[in-house]
Amino acid sequence: MPVYQFFCKECKKSFTLTLSLEAYEKGKLACPKCKSKKVEQRLQAFYAVTSKKA
């Protein structure tokens, strides 16, 4: 799943979320610290978290 970086405009904190594309497209995101919905996505290098095969 892709990892996205966000910035909260209320508490001024950056945070990352691992979201499915479906969850990302719904856009109902909130800051995990202050629960504000005033968040904006920040640009970062793309990487995805995948399961490792043994």
N, C-alpha and C positions, 0 to 999 in steps of 0.2 A: 504494500500500500504506500502511496506517496506521503511524504512528510512536508507539511506547510509551516511557514513561520509567519506569525502575526504580531501586531503591536496594538496594545490597548491605549486608546486616547484618554481614558479616565484616569487610570493609575500609572500610566507611562511605563508599563512593563512589556517586555517581549516574551513570547512563548511559542512553543512549537506544538503542533498537533499531527498525529498520524490519522488520516481520514481516508475512507474509501471515496472513490469518485462520486458515488451517489450521495454520500453525506456532505461532501464539499459543495456539490451543486445545489443542495437544499439551502445552504447559506445561513442556517440558524446557528451561528457561532457566538460564544460568549467567553469572556476572559475567565480563566480558571481561578484567578485571585480575587477579583472584585465582582465578578458575574455581569459586568457591563457588556452590552451588545455593540458598543462603539469600538469595533476592532477593524483594523485594516491589514491586508496581506502585505508582507514585505517580500521583496525579491531575494532569492537565494539560489545557489546552485541546486539543480535537481538531483535528488537521489531517492531511491525507494527502499523500503525495508522488505526483505524477502526472507522466506524460511530457508534455513540451511539444510542441505541433504547430507545424511550421514554416509 
